[in-house]
Amino acid sequence: MPGAPDPAPHPAPADRLALDLEGERIELLAARAAWWPARRTLLVADIHLGKADALRAVGAALPHQAILERQLRQLDALVACVDARRLLILGDVLHAAVGLTDELVGAVEAWAAATPVRLEAVRGNHDRALDRVASRWRMTLHPDLHAEGPFDFTHHPPSAVPDRFTWCGHLHPAVSIGSRAAPVKLHCFVLDARVAVLPAFTLFASGKTLPAAPGRRIVAIAQDSLFELPGRHAASR
C-alpha cells in the first residue's frame, strides 16, 4: 500500500464481490468499502480525517484542504453508487486532535449537513477527540463493540475467534504482489472464518506482512477491480 496519496481519486466502484455471511448478502467494493444491502449501510474504516493537517503541524507541506475535499468526494461517490442510507465507520474517523483545525471541522460539518446518509461510528484508537465534534457532524457514536443483526462491528480485530461474525478495521491491510525485486502493494480485504478486516479508507497507509492463517481469504484491490489471492499473506499498518 503506498505511503503517499494516490495520484488520482479512486472511481466509484465498478467491481464488487458478493458474499453470503451469516445469511446476509454483503458486497465488497473496490472503493475500499463494504455494502450491506439489507440495511442500506456502507461500511468503511480508518478514514483518519485531519492526518494531512497533523502532518502540516510538524512541517510537512501537504495540500491538506485538497486532500480532505477528495476524501469527502470519495464518500459522496460511494453513497451515490449504492444509494446508501447509512455510513457506519469502524473506527479512526480522526487521526489526531492536532489535526482538528477549525477549517477541517467546518468543512466536515457542511458536508455532514448535506449528505443524505446517517453518519454512525464506533471509536478507534485515534478517536480520542471525536466526542468534541460528533454532534456538530451529526454523527451517532456506538459502543466500542456494536452488535447489529448477525454481526458485531468494532475497530480492533478480536484476539480470539469471536462468537459472532465481526467486522473491523485498524490493520490497514495490504498485500504485496509481483516479484521480490519489484513488489507492488495493494489495498485488500482480509477474510477469516469469523472476522473481516476492511482496507483503510485513508489516503495515507503502508503495510507489513501478517502471518499466514488457515482458510484466510485475501481480496485485493487494483484501481476499480477486485481479485482474490488464495493462500497469500496479507499486510497491515
C-alpha positions in Angstrom: 0.0 0.0 0.0 1.5 3.4 -1.0 2.8 5.6 1.8 1.6 8.8 0.0 -1.7 9.9 -1.6 -2.6 8.2 -4.8 -2.2 10.4 -7.9 -5.9 10.4 -8.7 -9.1 9.8 -6.9 -10.5 6.2 -6.8 -13.6 6.0 -9.1 -16.9 4.8 -7.8 -16.7 1.0 -7.6 -17.0 -0.8 -10.9 -16.3 -4.2 -9.4 -17.9 -5.9 -6.4 -17.6 -9.3 -4.8 -20.8 -10.6 -3.2 -20.6 -12.8 -0.1 -23.1 -14.7 1.9 -22.2 -14.2 5.5 -24.4 -15.4 8.4 -27.4 -15.5 5.9 -26.8 -11.9 4.8 -25.6 -10.6 1.5 -22.5 -8.4 1.8 -20.7 -6.8 -1.2 -17.0 -5.9 -1.1 -16.4 -2.8 -3.1 -13.3 -1.8 -5.0 -13.6 1.6 -3.4 -12.3 0.2 -0.1 -15.8 -0.3 1.5 -18.4 -3.0 2.1 -22.1 -2.7 1.3 -24.9 -4.3 3.4 -27.9 -4.0 1.2 -30.5 -5.3 3.7 -29.6 -2.3 6.0 -28.7 0.1 3.2 -25.4 0.5 5.0 -21.9 1.3 3.8 -19.1 0.1 6.0 -15.7 1.9 5.9 -12.8 2.0 8.3 -9.8 4.2 9.1 -10.6 7.5 7.3 -8.1 9.4 9.5 -9.6 12.8 8.8 -7.1 15.6 9.6 -4.0 13.5 9.1 -2.7 15.9 6.5 -3.3 18.8 8.9 -1.5 16.9 11.7 1.5 16.3 9.4 1.5 20.0 8.4 1.7 20.9 12.1 5.1 19.2 12.2 6.3 20.8 9.0 5.1 18.6 6.1 3.9 20.9 3.2 0.8 19.0 2.2 -2.3 20.3 0.4 -4.5 19.5 3.3 -7.7 21.1 2.1 -7.5 19.3 -1.3 -6.9 16.0 0.4 -9.9 16.5 2.7 -12.1 17.5 -0.2 -11.0 14.4 -2.1 -11.9 12.1 0.8 -15.4 13.7 1.1 -15.9 13.3 -2.7 -15.0 9.7 -2.5 -17.6 9.2 0.2 -20.2 11.0 -1.8 -19.4 8.8 -4.8 -19.8 5.6 -2.7 -23.1 6.8 -1.3 -24.5 7.7 -4.7 -23.2 4.4 -6.3 -25.2 2.2 -4.0 -27.9 4.6 -2.8 -26.9 4.2 0.8 -28.9 5.5 3.7 -26.2 5.0 6.4 -22.5 5.2 6.7 -21.0 3.1 9.5 -17.3 3.9 10.2 -15.4 1.2 12.0 -13.0 3.5 13.9 -10.3 6.0 13.3 -12.6 8.6 11.9 -10.0 11.1 13.0 -6.2 11.0 13.0 -5.2 13.2 15.9 -6.6 16.1 17.9 -3.9 18.4 16.4 -5.5 17.8 13.0 -8.9 19.1 14.1 -8.5 22.6 12.7 -11.4 25.0 12.5 -11.2 24.7 8.8 -11.5 20.9 8.8 -14.3 20.9 11.4 -16.3 23.4 9.4 -15.8 21.6 6.1 -16.9 18.2 7.5 -19.8 19.9 9.3 -21.0 21.4 6.0 -20.6 18.0 4.2 -22.4 16.1 7.0 -25.4 18.6 6.8 -25.6 17.9 3.0 -25.1 14.2 2.8 -28.2 12.0 2.6 -26.9 9.3 4.8 -26.9 8.9 8.6 -23.4 9.0 10.0 -22.5 6.4 12.7 -19.2 5.2 14.1 -17.5 3.1 16.6 -14.5 4.7 18.1 -10.9 3.7 17.2 -7.7 4.3 19.0 -7.2 7.6 17.1 -10.6 8.9 18.1 -9.9 10.4 21.5 -11.2 13.8 20.3 -14.2 12.5 18.4 -16.6 13.4 21.1 -15.7 17.1 20.6 -17.1 17.1 17.1 -19.6 14.3 16.8 -22.7 16.4 17.5 -21.6 19.1 15.0 -21.0 16.4 12.4 -24.4 14.8 13.2 -22.6 11.5 14.0 -24.0 8.8 16.3 -21.3 7.1 18.3 -21.9 3.5 19.2 -20.2 1.4 22.0 -16.8 0.1 21.0 -18.4 -3.2 20.2 -21.7 -2.6 18.3 -24.0 -5.6 17.7 -26.5 -5.5 14.9 -28.2 -8.3 13.1 -25.9 -11.3 12.9 -22.7 -9.1 13.1 -20.5 -7.3 15.5 -18.8 -4.1 14.5 -15.7 -2.8 16.2 -12.3 -1.2 15.4 -9.7 -3.6 16.7 -9.6 -7.2 15.4 -10.6 -9.6 18.1 -7.7 -11.5 19.8 -9.5 -14.8 19.6 -12.2 -16.3 17.4 -15.3 -14.4 18.3 -18.8 -15.9 18.9 -20.3 -13.7 16.2 -19.0 -12.7 12.8 -17.0 -9.5 13.4 -16.3 -6.6 11.1 -13.3 -4.4 12.0 -10.5 -2.2 10.7 -7.3 -0.9 12.3 -4.8 -3.1 10.5 -4.8 -1.1 7.2 -4.4 -4.4 5.3 -2.5 -4.6 2.1 -0.9 -7.4 0.0 2.3 -7.5 -1.9 2.3 -9.0 -5.4 4.8 -9.3 -8.2 8.5 -10.2 -8.0 10.6 -9.8 -4.9 12.8 -7.3 -6.8 9.8 -5.1 -7.8 6.9 -5.8 -5.5 3.6 -3.9 -5.8 1.5 -3.3 -2.7 -2.3 -3.1 -3.0 -5.1 -2.4 -0.5 -7.1 -5.5 0.4 -9.8 -7.1 2.4 -8.8 -9.9 4.8 -11.5 -12.5 5.5 -11.0 -15.2 8.2 -13.6 -17.7 9.4 -15.5 -15.2 11.6 -13.6 -11.9 11.1 -13.5 -9.5 8.2 -10.9 -6.7 8.1 -11.7 -3.7 5.9 -9.0 -1.8 4.0 -8.1 1.6 5.2 -10.0 4.5 3.6 -7.3 7.0 4.3 -5.0 8.2 1.5 -2.0 7.5 3.8 -1.3 3.9 4.6 1.5 1.5 4.4 1.8 -2.2 5.4 3.8 -5.1 6.7 3.2 -8.8 6.2 0.8 -10.6 8.6 1.3 -14.3 9.5 -0.4 -16.8 7.3 -3.7 -18.2 8.6 -5.6 -21.4 7.6 -8.6 -20.6 5.5 -7.7 -16.9 5.2 -9.1 -15.2 2.1 -7.4 -12.1 0.7 -9.4 -9.9 -1.8 -7.0 -7.3 -3.3 -7.9 -4.0 -5.0 -6.4 -2.8 -8.2 -7.9 0.5 -9.3 -11.6 -0.4 -9.8 -11.2 -4.1 -9.8 -11.2 -6.8 -7.1 -9.4 -10.1 -7.3 -8.9 -12.9 -4.8 -5.4 -14.2 -3.9 -6.0 -17.5 -2.2 -3.3 -18.6 0.2 -1.5 -15.3 0.1 -0.3 -13.4 3.1 -1.9 -10.1 4.0 -0.2 -7.0 5.3 -1.1 -4.4 8.0 -0.1 -1.0 9.0 
